[in-house]
C-alpha cells in the first residue's frame, strides 16, 4: 500500500506560538484535526466557518474554556492555519468580531501566498 503525500502546513501570523500555549489535550485534538486535513480528510469536529468557502473551524473544550482553530483547505496544495485562539466571550457560540477580522485578513494573506506557490 502506497502512502499518500501529506499537504504542507503554512502558519499565517504568530498563532503557531499561541497554539503551543494551549493545554495538551487541546493541542492534541487541534493537531490531529490539522493532520486529517493534511491527509485530505476531515476531523469529526471540523465544521465549515460561516461566511467563508473552504475554511474549516474546529472547536475544542477543556475544563471551562473553549479553544478554536481556523484553517483553509482549498488553497492549492497546502493547509493554511489562519487563527488559533481561546474564545473569551461566553455569550453564544458565534466567533467574536475581532477574531473574524483576523481570519479575513489572514485568509487574504493565504490567498496571496497560494498564488505565489503555484
C-alpha positions as CSV (number, residue, x, y, z in Angstrom):
1,X,0.0,0.0,0.0
2,X,1.4,3.4,-1.0
3,X,1.2,6.4,1.3
4,X,-0.5,9.5,0.1
5,X,1.7,12.6,0.3
6,X,0.6,14.9,3.2
7,X,-0.2,18.5,2.4
8,X,2.2,21.1,3.9
9,X,1.1,23.4,6.7
10,X,1.5,27.1,6.4
11,X,1.0,29.0,9.6
12,X,-0.2,32.6,9.0
13,X,0.8,35.0,11.7
14,X,2.1,34.1,15.1
15,X,-0.6,31.7,16.0
16,X,1.6,28.6,15.9
17,X,3.2,30.1,19.0
18,X,-0.2,30.7,20.5
19,X,-1.2,27.1,19.9
20,X,1.9,26.0,21.9
21,X,0.4,27.7,25.0
22,X,-2.8,25.7,24.9
23,X,-3.4,22.8,27.2
24,X,-2.1,19.4,26.0
25,X,-5.5,17.8,25.2
26,X,-6.4,20.9,23.1
27,X,-3.1,20.8,21.2
28,X,-3.6,17.1,20.6
29,X,-7.1,17.5,19.2
30,X,-6.4,20.5,17.1
31,X,-3.1,19.0,15.9
32,X,-5.0,15.8,14.9
33,X,-7.7,17.8,13.0
34,X,-5.0,19.6,11.0
35,X,-3.2,16.3,10.3
36,X,-6.5,14.9,9.0
37,X,-6.8,17.9,6.7
38,X,-3.2,17.2,5.5
39,X,-4.4,13.7,4.6
40,X,-7.3,15.2,2.6
41,X,-9.8,14.1,5.2
42,X,-12.0,15.9,7.8
43,X,-11.9,15.6,11.6
44,X,-15.3,14.8,13.0
45,X,-15.4,18.1,14.9
46,X,-14.3,20.3,11.9
47,X,-17.1,22.4,10.5
48,X,-17.3,25.0,7.8
49,X,-16.8,28.5,9.1
50,X,-19.9,30.5,8.1
51,X,-19.3,33.2,5.5
52,X,-16.2,31.5,4.1
53,X,-15.6,28.9,1.3
54,X,-13.1,26.2,2.0
55,X,-12.4,27.4,5.6
56,X,-12.9,25.0,8.5
57,X,-13.1,25.6,12.2
58,X,-12.5,23.1,15.0
59,X,-13.8,23.9,18.4
60,X,-12.4,22.1,21.4
61,X,-13.2,22.5,25.1
62,X,-11.1,22.0,28.2
63,X,-12.4,22.5,31.7
64,X,-14.5,25.7,31.3
65,X,-12.6,27.1,28.3
66,X,-13.2,26.8,24.6
67,X,-10.4,26.9,22.0
68,X,-10.7,27.3,18.3
69,X,-8.5,26.8,15.3
70,X,-9.4,28.0,11.8
71,X,-7.8,26.7,8.7
72,X,-8.2,26.9,4.9
73,X,-8.2,23.7,2.9
74,X,-8.9,24.8,-0.6
75,X,-5.9,27.0,-1.4
76,X,-3.6,24.9,-3.6
77,X,-1.6,22.1,-2.1
78,X,-1.2,23.5,1.4
79,X,-3.3,23.8,4.6
80,X,-3.2,27.4,5.8
81,X,-3.7,27.7,9.5
82,X,-5.3,31.2,9.8
83,X,-6.0,31.6,13.5
84,X,-5.9,29.7,16.8
85,X,-7.5,31.3,19.9
86,X,-9.1,30.8,23.2
87,X,-12.7,32.1,23.0
88,X,-13.1,34.7,25.7
89,X,-16.8,35.5,25.3
90,X,-19.2,33.2,27.0
91,X,-22.2,34.8,25.2
92,X,-23.3,32.4,22.4
93,X,-21.3,30.3,20.1
94,X,-20.6,33.0,17.5
95,X,-16.9,33.7,16.7
96,X,-16.1,37.1,18.1
97,X,-15.9,40.0,15.6
98,X,-12.2,40.8,16.3
99,X,-11.3,37.2,15.6
100,X,-13.4,37.2,12.4
101,X,-11.4,40.3,11.2
102,X,-8.1,38.4,11.9
103,X,-9.4,35.4,10.0
104,X,-10.4,37.6,7.0
105,X,-7.1,39.4,7.0
106,X,-5.1,36.2,7.2
107,X,-7.2,34.5,4.5
108,X,-6.2,37.3,2.2
109,X,-2.6,36.7,3.0
110,X,-3.0,33.0,2.5
111,X,-4.6,33.5,-1.0
112,X,-1.6,35.7,-2.0
113,X,0.8,33.0,-0.7
114,X,-1.1,30.3,-2.5
115,X,-0.8,32.1,-5.8
116,X,3.0,32.6,-5.3
117,X,3.4,28.9,-4.6
118,X,1.8,27.9,-7.9
